[in-house]
Amino acid sequence: QDNWYAYGPEYLNAGESIVIENKEVKPNPGLTYAQLFLTQNLVLNTAAQGASYDIQIAGDTDLGAGYVRFAAEKLSDVRYTIGSPSGAQLHTAGYIVDAGVTAELRLRNSDAAATPEWRKVGQGTLRICGNGNNEVLLNVGGPGLTLLEQEKGYAAYNVLVNTGSTVRIADPQQIA
């Protein structure tokens, strides 16, 4: 059985920060401003070889200092896709992609005035493949692969690649 959780024993507000309903991540509307800045990691884990998940962000969600981890527990060919047909934002401290995992981000930040930094670490593959210009700074670390495949726009306005990381660009227009 799949293990979907958004908490760890060390995180005080884990059960209060977000709500997952039918595999949709939603912010908890009862949060105070101060609670948004507490650590609140979201770990998506599977126990099934070759599993595939489609996760839709239903409303703007801010994990504060928390990260999103795409876990596979030593399995391979696991796929996670995170998107938002409504254009909702998912703000995190970054993405950890485990070996054996391909995580597809079909999200974008269209607000050039509030340009977030997207961070990726881990041995897995991260595909940035949303639609339209993505106003983000991308900072990539770890031995995994990052694919920039944004449609009808660029995947990032700037990309920082750390030692040992690989970024594959679908075309020259992927970076602004």
Secondary structure, DSSP 4 states (H G I P E B T S, - for coil): --EEE---TT-TTHHHHEEEETTEEEE-TT--TGGGGS---EEEE--STT-EEEEEE-S-EE-TT--EEE--TT--SEEEEEE-TT---EE-S-EEE-TTEEEEEE-----TTS--EEEEESSSEEEE--BS----EEEE-SSSEEEE--BSS-SBSEEEE-TT-EEEESSGGGB-
